[in-house]
Amino acid sequence: MKIKIVGAGPAGLHFAALMKRADPSHDITIYERSPRNATWGFGVVFSDRALEFLRADDQELYDYLTPHFESWPDITIVHNDSRIPIAGNGFTSIGRLEMLTLMYAFVERLGIRIEFETEKTSLAEIGEADLIVGANGAFSWIRQENEAKLGTTIDWRPNRFIWYGSTKPFNSLTLTFRNTDAGVFCAHHYRYGPDRSTFLVEVTDDTWHKAGFEGMSPEDTIAYCERVFAKDLEGHKILSNNSFWRQFPAVWNETWSFDNVVLMGDALRTAHFSIGSGTRLAMEDAIALYKAFQEKGGDVQAALVRYKELRLRPMKSIWDAANVSIRWYEEMDELMKMDPVDFAYSYMTRTGRIDHAEVRRRDPKLAEAYEKRHGING
């Protein structure tokens, strides 16, 4: 098969590697508009349970990547100056550019071509192929130009966020919430290297306006956020990588393919960063599409139908949970009025996927503190 992939992110790279290892005769080219050594953002994170999908379906890539991960056994919720560690929530992380660089080398050793700094802007430009894969992110032009065929919906959520980094290596994945005169500020932060962390700041739209960010320079915005989180940063700096305020688009497509074109990753659907599953979902898309072709051989149309059959139910479950999580953060100003224990418990149970029994299994201390506050006989 001649396969052309637009976008050298985790979805496109992983699918290419799976297909080439299954059949070295596949002619696979990946087009990436950015330079090899450039990316947006800082780190990516996986739950320890999420990584099991990779171990189960691609042991070779799992063994290749995991020695480069940072890891920790729990998460921490900071409610102003109250810190509540929550056990049973292990995570691993890696710098986004480091992960991509490793995957570039992995696929190129297989004989797959990656054409960096190559901007394809139409299907006609891509040329003839048996399969065209749109793995070019949340603002995919392939999706945008074919929204009617794909049944695309985009729900722009009101909260504002800005994806920073920091020189402080935090000890766990931490959600820090701090009250200010303008409203509640939330920082999603975790280390992805020995001396670097992701430090994503999120606020409601009302807080964003009250703080005056709309007319603030990038330098003043960083200084403002450093003041809000001074106790947490402990003198360390916030780092920018072309960071800017944005709102989250909750993307969904009723149809995942047309003709010989198929979507994967954020081009197919976006999952809010608060559940830490975006990269996982992208790579699971790749695995499902690969398995569909293993079942259906060279029958592209049959494989694309099978791809959705294999993937829809598990992916939709996580997508729905992510959208519930979005709304929890949109209510954080009101939720911060809670006692720290109740707040942490609310965070853990926010999507409905974790009930009290599961909280008790993961962290008996948190469950017991919650039971004591509410007179529950555990």
Secondary structure, 3 states (H helix, E strand, C coil): CEEEEECCCHHHHHHHHHHHHHCCCCEEEEECCCCCCCCCCCEEEEECCCCHHHHHHCHHHHHHHHHHCEEECCEEEEECCEEEEECCCCEEEEEHHHHHHHHHHHHHCCCCEEECCCCCCCHHHHCCCCEEEECCCCCCHHHHCCHHHHCEEEEEEEEEEEEEEECCCCCCEEEEEEEECCEEEEEEEEEEECCEEEEEEEECHHHHHHHCHHHCCHHHHHHHHHHHCHHHHCCCCEECCCCCCEEEEEEEECCCEECCEEECHHHCCCCCHHHCCHHHHHHHHHHHHHHHHHHHCCCHHHHHHHHHHHHHHHHHHHHHHHHHHHHHHHCHHHHCCCCHHHHHHHHHCCCCCCCHHHHHHHCHHHHHHHHHHHCCCC
